[in-house]
Amino acid sequence: KALGEVWPKTREQRCWVHKTANVLAKLPKSQHPKAKRALPPHNRQPYQGNATDEFAEIREHCAEIVTDKFPAVIINDAPGKAIKLKGGSNVSGSLARSVDVVIAAWWDTQKYMQTKDPAFRGVSIFDSAERRNIHNLPFVHNLRVDEKDIRVGGNLRKVVRFLKSLIANSQGAIAVSSYDVVGIVYNMADDQLNLGTGMELALLDRVRVWLDRLCNSEPARESLQVPNGMRKVFSSDGASLSGLKALSKEVHDLAAEITSGVVSRHRKLEEARVLVTAGLAKSIQKSKFDRNKLFF
């Protein structure tokens, strides 16, 4: 009843699993195989509706419901993949963080239907701007990232967190999404990421070299695929060369600061050692005791 009130134009269909169970419950078990064969092949019937129109209708109703239920939240319902919700600090009942409401449905891939492994079950996301559904494999993405992170001793996620921190601190100056950051790091060779504990500076240098290579080589950029293989990392829907260059510069600047700090500290240590040695020698020259008895 509630669904009918929210989506009055949506067609209803009774669950065939329950309908079949109700029919079989009225028959003796000996008749069940014959009855099942006599029932219509509902699971093989092609979809008769217009999925695009129905997704569009669901999105329209969803925007209305969200606007009605959360009047204090700032809602951006511009055409696209998501209805964006945001609450400012001065808004009563505001959200602690931005939220994207996405209209989507399950996409049962052939591999999922064969294996029933939930990692291979995809989602179909409705893009209202283009009025089409975009298929994605988020669980395959997570699986591939987890597998590689284990192989490289946790350094994949460590590098991703580091780059995401640089992007967050840039206050919008670096336009690379978190998803594409993962794609960029995922495509580094395992032996470049697989460094032991305490080798963070060496890892930083390898990331710097990798970003440089991508900045300077279009074929290298074009060859990169996101972990689930659904699109290229650098594409109209993904990362751009300008965003990559901004990220690379930030890594370069940080590496230079760290190197400068280390060199400066080393020089200060050397200067201190020279001063101490000179002062000690001067003291020895003034002293009257036996130098052979001095222990350093």
N, C-alpha and C positions, 0 to 999 in steps of 0.2 A: 504493500500500500504506500509506504513512504517513497519507494523508488518511482512509483507512478505519479506521485505529487511533484517530485523534483524534475523528472524527465517525462512529462505527459505525452510527448510525441514518439517516444521510443517504443518499438514493438516488443512484445513479451513472448517468451517461449518457455514452456515447461521443461524442467530438467529431465532429460531422457533416461538418465540413470535411475532416478526415483520412479519414473513412469514404468520402466521395464521391471523394476523390483516389485511394484504394486501389481503388475499383471501376473508375474510369476508366482506371487504369494497366493493367488487364487487357484493355482493349478498344482497338482501333485508333482513331486520332483521328477518322476519318470517322464513327464510331459515337457519339462523345461527346455531340453535341447530343441525339440520341434517348435516350441513357442518362440524361442529366440530366433530361429531361422525365419519364422513367419512375420516377425516384427520388421518394420521398414528399416533400411540401412541408414539410419539417421546420421551416423558418424561419417558416412561417405557422401552425404548430400552437399553439393557446392553452395557456397554462401551466395544468397540472392540479393543482398542489400547493397547500398553504396557506402563503403567504409569511410571514404573521404568526407561525405556529407554528415555521417554520424559522428565522426571525430570532431568535426567543426561544431556540430550542435552541442556535443558534450563540453567542448571548451567554452562555448558561449554561456552555457548554464553554469559552468564552474566559476567563471568570472563574476557572474551575477551573485552566486552564493557567497563567494569570498568577500565581495564588496559589502554584502548585507550582513554577514556574520562578523566581519572585522573592520568596522567603520573607521577606527583610529589608525589603521595601517595604510601606508602609501602603496597603492597598487598600480603597477605598470602593465597594462594589457595590450601593449603594442604588438602587432603581428610578429610571430616568431615561434620558437620552440617552447617557451615557458611564460607563465604569468608570474611576474616578479613582485614579491612582497617585501616591503622595507619599512622599518619603523625608526623615526628620528628620536634623538634623545629628549626632545621637548614634546613628544607625542605621548599622550596617556595610553598606557597599555601597549607600548611599542615593542617590537621584536628585538631580541638581543642580537640577532644577525639576520642578514637577508635570506629569503627563502624563495626557491623557484618551484612553482607548481607545474608539473609536466603532465600532459595528456598522453598516455601510452597504453599499450597492450602487450601481452606476451607474444613473442615470435618464436615458435617452435621450429628450430633448425632441423635439418635432416639428421645431423649427428646426435642432437638431443633425442629425437624420436627413436633412433637406433639404440642409444646407450642409456637413456633416461638419466644421464649425468647432468645435474642442475647447472654445472659450470658452462654447459653448451646451450643453455636456454637463453635466447636473446629477447630484446625489447624493441618494439616499434613505436617510435616517438612521432607525434603529429607536429608538423611545422605549419602553422596557420599562415605564415607569410607566403609560402610556396604552395600551400594546400596539397601537401604530400607527406607520406610517412617515411621516416628515416630509420633504417634498421641499425641496431648496434648490439655488441656482445660485451656488456660490462663485466660479466663474470669470467669470461675468457681473459679479458684484460687483467683482472685481479689475479687469476691463476698464473698467467705468464709472468707478471711482475713478482709474485711471491716466489715462483720457481727460480727466477734469476737472482733475486735478492738473497736467497739461501745459498746459491752457488758462489756469490761474491762476498759472503760473510757479512751481509747486512749493509754493504756500502752503497747499493743502489738507492735505497730509501734515504740513507744519510746524505747523499749528494742531492737528491730531490728536495729534501727539507732545507738544505743549505741554499739552493738556487731559489726556492720559493720565498725564503726569508729575504734574499736580496731584492726580489721583485716586490714584495710587500713594503720594504723600506724605501723603495724608489717612488712611492706615492703616485703610481700610474705612469711613470716614465718608461717602464719596461712592459711592453704589451705582448706577453707570452702567457698563455693559460697554463694552469696547473697540469691539465691533461697532456698538453704538448711538452711541458717540462719533463714529465715522465717518459714520453716518447723519445725525447732527445737523449736522455740518460740511458734509457733501456737499450738503445742502439750502440752504446759504447761496448767495445770488446770486453769479454769477461776478465781477461788478464790485465786490462787497464783499470778495472774496478777492484780487483781482488788483492787488496793490500791489507796488511795486518794492523792491529791496534797500535796507535801512536804514529801512524803514517799519514795523518790528515793533510799535512803540508804537501806531501808528494801526491796525494789524491787530488788536492786543489790544483796542482800544476798540470796533472793529466786532464782534468776537466777543462782547464784553460786551453790546452793544446787541442782538445777535441772541438771546442767551440770555435777556435781559430780555423780549424780545418773546414768546418761546416760553412763558416763565413766566406771562405775563399774558394770553395768548390761547389758549383751548382750540381754536378753529377752526384756528389756525396749527399747533398741535401735532398735531391730528388729520389734517392734510393731508400730513404728512411720511411718505414711504416710504423704506425702505432702498434702497441703490443698485441692487440687482437686482430691486426691485419685488415681492419675495415676501411682505412684511408691512409693517405700519406701524412706524415707529420707536417710537412711544409706544403700547404695547399690553400685554396680560397677559403676553406672551412677551418684551416689550422693555423700554424705559426707562419710568421712572415720573416723575410730577411732583415727588415728594419728592427723588428723585435729581437731577433737573434743577435744582431750587432750591438744593440743596447745592453743585452744581457752579457755578452762577451766583454764589452768595455767595463762593466761593473766588476766582473771577475778579475779582469786585468788590473783594475785600480786597486782592488782589495789585495791581490797578490803582491803588487808593488808596495803597498803600505806595510804588509807583513814583512816583506824582504827588507824594506828600509828600516823597519823597527828592529829586526834581528841584527842587521849590519850595524845600526846605531848602537844597539846594546853591546854588541861585540867590541866595537871601537871604544866604548866607554870602559868596558872591562879591561881592554888592552891599555888604555890611558891610565886607569887606576893601578894596574899592575906595574906600569913603568914608574908612576909616582911613588908607589910603595917601595919598589926596588931602589929607586934613587934616594928616597928618604932613609931607607935602611942602610944603604952604603955610606951615606953621610954620617949617620949615627955611629957606624962602626969605625969610621975614620977618626971620630972624636973620642971614641972610647979607649980605655987603658987596658981592657981585659983581653984575654987570649982568643983570637978568632977561631982557632981550632976547636974551641969548646962550644961554638955556636951551632945550634941545630935548627934546621928549617923544616 
